[in-house]
C-alpha cells in the first residue's frame, strides 16, 4: 500500500510566497518579518520547536526570502528542504543579537511589515537592529493563510479521516469496557487511547510525518467536568448515566482538524435529550448556512440563535467557531466581533456548545471546508443523540 506523504513539494512554497508578495504590493510593503512558527512553516516548510532562540522569515517584495535561525537548527532546516536562504546566528542571546545578524544580511530599508503577533521583546530587538526601516504591524500573512491551496485541503481531509477513526476508537474502548462488565475507563485513560490511535495511524500509513504542535490528541471529559469548555482530562472514571465528550483532532502535514462529539452512557434522560438535541440543531444549522459571502459574525448569530430560541442561552460560553489551518485555533473567528467575509477554500470549525454547571457540557464540532454554494463537513462521525448513546 502506498503511504500518504505529508511533506509538500518545494514548489508549493513558491506559490505561498508569491501570494504574500502580491498582497505586499497591494498594501505597500517592501518586506515582511515574521517569527510565528505557523507563518514560517507556511512560507518555507520549516517546522520547528519554538524556544528562546528566535527563528524568523524575512520576505522581500523583490523575491528574496531569508530564514533566520540558530546554528543548531541549520541542518534540521536543510533536512526539511526549507524554501529560503539560511542565515544563522550561533547562540542566544549572543554577542551579536540574532536580529542584528539578520539586519546585517538583509540591510532593511523602506516600509517593513512585522507580524502583529510578535512578542514585545522580539519586536524591540528587531526595531533596534533595523532602525533604518519603518516597521509597521500587519496581519497580512495571517490573511494570506485564510484560503487553502489544494494541497492543503488534501492534508486537512486526511487529518479529518484520522480524527473520525480516533472517535471510533474512543467509543469502542467504552463499548468494550461495558461488555466486559468491569470498570469503565477514566478520562485520562480514554485520552491516552485515542491519542495513541491517531499517532499510530499517522506513522503506519504516512511517509515524512510532520510533527507540529500537536500530532494527535484532544480533550476528554465526563459529567460535571465537561461543563468546563476546555477542562483537562482527569482521573474521573466514566459512570452509567454520564454525559461525556470526546474533543479530538490531529495535524497531517501540519494542517489541523478537530472533530468533537458528546455521548451519553445509558438511556438519556429528558434533560440530556433536550440539551443534546438543541446543540445538534444549532450545529446542523451551522452546516447548512456556512458559505462563501457570509460574514463570520452573521454565521455565529444564526447558529447561536438556535440555542437562545430554545431557552438555553444562559449556558452559552463561547462563539460558534474559528479558523483552522496551521494552527488549531486561528483567524477568522466565527464570533459577533468579526466581520470577515467567508471565502471558498477557508476551513473553519462549527462547534456550538452549552455548559450546565454541576451537570455537563454538550458540544458538537465539525471542521468545515467553505465552498461557493455552502460548506462541506470534513469530519463525518454521526452527530445525533441516538448515534451517540452507548447502551449500558
N, C-alpha and C positions, 0 to 999 in steps of 0.2 A: 504493500500500500504506500503510495506517495504521500509523504508527510507535508503538512502545511508550513510554508516558510513565512516566519514573522518579520523578517528584515525586508524593508523596502529598498528598491533599486536606487543607486545613486542619482539617477536622472529624476527621480521623484522630487528630490530636494532642490534640483534646479528649478522646478516648477513652483515649489513653495516660495523660494527666494524671489522668483520673477513676480509672483503675485504680490509679495510685500513691496517690491520695488515699484510696481505700478501704483500702489496706494501711496507710497512715499512721494512720487511725482505729483500726484493729485493734491497732497497735503503739504507740499513744500519742504520736505526734509532732505538734507544732504546725506545723512547717515542715521542709523538706528543703533542703539545699545540696549541689550537685554541680558540679565543674568538669571531669568526664570528658567528652571530646568525643563519645563514643558516647551517653552519657546525655543530653547537650544535644541531639543530633540526634534521639533517641528522643522527647524531651518537647516539642521546639519545631520540629523540621525544619530547624534551622540547622546546616549543615556548614561547618567552618572549618579552617584550618591552625593547629594549636596552636603557640604561641610563648611567649616570656617574659611577654607580656601576658595576664593571666587573662581567661577567658571562663567564666561560671558561670550556673547557673539556681537561682533561689530559688522554691520551690513551697510555698505555704501551704495548710493544711488548709481554710481558708475559700474557696479557689479562686484567689487571686491568684497570678500567675506572672510573675516578673521575670527578664529576661535581662540580666545584667551583661556588658558588652563594651567594648573600646576604641572611641573615637570613629571611628577609621579603619575599623571593621567595621560601623558603623551602616547605611550604605547597602547593604552586601552582605547583611546580615541582612534588611533590608526587601525586597530583591530576591528573597529566598527565602521571603517571607511568614512569617517566624519567628513562631510562635504564643506570644507573650508580650509584656509591657510592656518596652520597651528602656530601660535605664539605662546611660549611657555615662560613662566616665572619659576624660580627654584623652590621657594618656600614662602609661607605666610607667618607673620606679617611682612618679612623680608626687609633687607637693607634698602632695596628699591621696592616701593609698593606695587602690587600687581597691576593696578590701573595705570600707574606710571609706565610700566613695561608696555602695556597696550598703547598708551598715548605715544610713546617713542616709536612704535611700529607703524601707527596709522596717521600721525600728525593731524589730529582733529581740527577742523575748521567749519565754519558755517553753522547751519541750524541742525542740531543733532537731537533726535527724539530718544528719550530713555523710557523703558517700560515703567509705567506708573506704579507697578507693584514692587519696585526695587526698594529694599530696606534702606533706611536713612543713612546708616554708616557707610554702606557701599556707594550710595549716591554722593555722599560728601567726599569720599575718596576719589570718585570719578570726576567730580567737579574740580577738585584740587589739581588733578592731573591734566584736565582738559580745559584750562581757563581761557583758551583762545576760541572755544566753541560756545555756542548758545544752546545750552541743554534745556529741552522742553519735555515735560511729561506727556506721554501718549499711550493709548490702549490700542494702537494700530495693529500690532501683531496679534493681540487677542481677537480683534475683529477679523483679521485675515484667517484665523483658525476656525471661525464660525462654520463656514460651508466646507464640507469634507470633500476631498478628492475621491475618485472611485476606488483607489487602492485603500484608502482609509475606511471607506464603507465596508469593504470586504473584511477588514480586520474587526470592525465593530460587529459584523454579522457572525463571525467565528466566535468572538467573545460572548455573544448572546447565546449561541448554541451551547457553549460550555456552561454558562450561567444556568440555563434550563436543566442541564444534566446535574448541576450541583443541587438545584431544588429537588429534582427527582431523588438524589442520593439522601438528602436530609429527610424527606418524607419516608423513604424506605427504611432508614435506620429506626425511626419511631415505630413504623408498622411492624418491623421485625421484633422490636422490644416488647410491643403489646402482645404479639403472638407467643413470645417466649414466656410471658407471664411473670417476669421479674421486674427489676427496677427499670423505669424509663430513663433515658439519658439526661444528663444535666445540660444546661445551656452551653457550658464550655465544651463538653464532650461533643455536642452536636456541631458546634462551630469548628472544632478541630476536624471532624469527619468531612464536612462539606469543603473546607479549605484543602484538605488532602486530596479529595476527589478532583477539585478543579486543577490543582497543581499537577496531580498525577496525569490527568488527561493532557495537560499542556505539554509535558515533557514526552509523553508516549506518542503523541500524534503530530508534534510540530518539530521543525528544524529552526535553529537560530532563535531560541526563545529569548525574548526581550524582558528583562526583569525591571519593571517600573516600580513606582512607589508601593504598589500592591499587585501581586501576581494573581492571587485568588483569595477570597475570604469574605468577611462581612460581619454583620451584627445578628446575633441570635438571642432572643429574649422571650420570656413567657410570663403569663399572669400580670401582676401589678408592675413588674419590671419593664414590661413592654409599653407601659404608659409614659415612659421617658423616650422621646423620639429617637435619641441617639444613645440609649443606655447600652452599656457594655455587657457582654456575656458574663454570667456569674456561675456559681456552683449550685444555683437553684435547680432542682430536679423537676422535670415536667410531671404533671399530675393530671389525672382524669378530670375533665371539665375545664381545663386551661384553654385560654386563647394564647397562641404563641406565634411569633413572627420570624420568618427567615428573610433577612435583608442582605442579599448576596450579590456578588459581582466579581468580575475579573478583568484583566487587561491583556489583550493579544496585540503584539507589536506596539505596546504602549497605549493602545486605544481602549478606553474603558466602556463597560456596560454594567448597568445594575438591573436586577430583577428581584422584586420583593412580593411576598405573598403572606397572608395572615391565615392561620389554621385554627381549627377548634378540635380538641381531643374529646370525642364522645358527642352525644346528641346535643346540638346547640340549644341554648335557652332562647326564649323570645327576645331577651335583651341582646344577646350575642348576634342573633339573626338580624335584628334591626340595625345594629352598628355595622355589621359586615355588609349587609345589603346596601346601606347608604354609601359607603365608600366605593363599593363595586359600581353603583350607579354613577357616582361622580367620576370615577376613573374611566368608565365607559364613555361618558360624555366627552372627557378629555381626548380619548382616542378618536372620537367622531368629529371633533372641532379643530384640533391642531392641524394647521395647513399653512402653506405659503401665503403671505399677505396679512396674516392675523398678528396683531400686536401681542407681545408677551403678557402685558397686563390684562388684556381682554381674555386671553386664553385662561389665565388664572381666575378671573372673575367668573367666567362661565362655569368652570369646574367647581370652584368652592361654593358657588351659589346653590348647588345641589345639596350640599351639606347644611347650609344655612336654612334652605327651604324645608329641610327635614327636621328642623328644630334642634340641630346638634352643633350650631355654630360656636357655642361656648367651648367646645372641645377641639377646635382647630388650633394648631400650634405652629403651622408653617405654610409656606407657599405651595402651589401646585407642583413646581419642579424647577429644573435648572439645566443648563447646557452640559453636555458630556463630550469629552474628546480625549486629549492627552492628560486631562485631569478628570477625576470622578465628579467634582463639582467645579464648574466654570461658567462664565457668562456665555449666553444671556441668561437672565433669571425670569422664570415664569412667575411674576410677582407684581403687585399693584404699582410698584415704583419703576418698572422697566418698560419703556415704550418701544423697545427694539421690535422691528417687524421680522417675523419668522420668514426664512427663505428655504427653498428646496435645497436639500443637502445638509441641513443642520441636524444634529442629533440632540434630543432633549429628553429629560425624564418627565414622566406623567405619574405623579405619586401623591395624590391626596390622602390625607390621613386624619384620624381623630384619636384623641388620647384622653381616656377617662381615668382620673386619679383614683388609685386604690383598686381599680378593676383591670384594665388592659388598654393596649393601643391597637388600632386597626389601620393598616396601610397596604395598598396595592400599588406596585410600581412596574412600569414597562419603560424601556428605552425606545424612543420613537424616532424614526427617520422621517423628517419633514419632506413632503413631496408637493408638486404643483397643485394637486387636487385633493390633498388630505395628508395622512401620515400612516406609516407602517410600523406596527409594534414589532420590534426585533426580537424581543423575548416573548415566548408563546405559552408558557406554563399556564394551565387553566386558572381562572380567577374567581369563579362563582363559589359561594359557600358550600354547595353540595359537593363540589370538586375538591374543596379544601377542608373537608371534615374527615377526621381519622376515627373510625369506629373503635370503641373500647369494649 
